[in-house]
Amino acid sequence: MIGFLILLVLIVLVLFGTLFTVQQQTNVIIERFGRFVRVARPGLNAKIPLIEKKAGTVSLRVQQLDLQIETKTRDNVFVLVLVSVQYAVIPERAVDAWYRLEDPEAQIKSYVFDAVRATVPTLTLDEAFERKDDIAQTVGAALVGEMGGFGYQIVKTLVTDVNPDASVKAAMNKINAAQRERVAAQDLAEADRIRVVTEARAEAEAKQLQGEGIANQRKAIIDGLHASIAELQEQGIREADVINLILLTQYFDTLTALGKDGATTVLLPGSPQGVSQLGDEIRNALLVAGAVPNVHDEKK
């Protein structure tokens, strides 16, 4: 009975040591007495117990390595370049990936550092921001050539950010703010200039139209005076009386206009001689303007 139990235990141990499963997207390296024999693919596999063993498991999934690399640009600005490298083991070369590289991440890191520090110093800070894709392509090209020989494929290389020093960021923000303020000031000045020019043109046109209106008004008044004098002279009225009558009429018309405009106080001559003097002043003004002939000269 005891012998049977021992045999059963040995059989179970042999089975458990012989059969094993490999997960999807992984390969298992099988060795025999320390020498590589084969690669076990996903699914149920078998090995010779006590003779063969699983040396290790190789993942075929895409892995990502995030790096921060400090370097400086051509214009001597220190920046922190953030690089993400996505890589995976080539299924057909799982053996090379397992045996040839002990630490693939360290190897990738060395190549990325070398490529970034050889590329960024040839660019200015502005160019480094504008040409992040070019930097990523340069790094990717360097990795593909080097890591391909070790059984690794580079899926994608990304430069996710370029971070300059905080003081440099502050200076860049000030420069951008100053540029925007200068553009805003120029726009405001141009708007003020346009407004002033427009107002000046409008005022000039208004004054021109006002002057033309006054000139036309005065011309109409003079023409009317000439017509009135001619009509009254045809009725046998003396020219001097005609002029006095017209002046008196204009005088009262002026008083009426002042009343309509809301004037509350009007200064008038205090004696009849003052009214006569006012008439002489108006007559002389018209004579100077050439509106009526000089009556006193005609009498002489």
Buried (B, 14 or more C-beta within 10 A) or exposed (E): EEEEEEEEEEEEEEEEBBEBEBEEBBBBBBBBEEEEBBBBEBEEBEBEBEEBBBBEBBBBEEBEBEBEBEBBBEEEBEBEBBBBBBBBBBBEBBBBBBBBBEEBEEBBBEBBBBBBBEBBEEBBBEBBBEBBEBBBBBBBEBBBEBBBEBBBBBEEBBBEBBBBEEEBEEEBEEEEEEEEEEEEEEEEEEEEEEEEEEEEEEEEEEEEEEEEEEEEEEEEEBEEBEEBBEEBEEEEEEBEEBBBBBBBEBBEEEEEEEEEEEEEEEEEEEEEEEBEEBBEEBBEEBBEEEBBEEBEEEEE
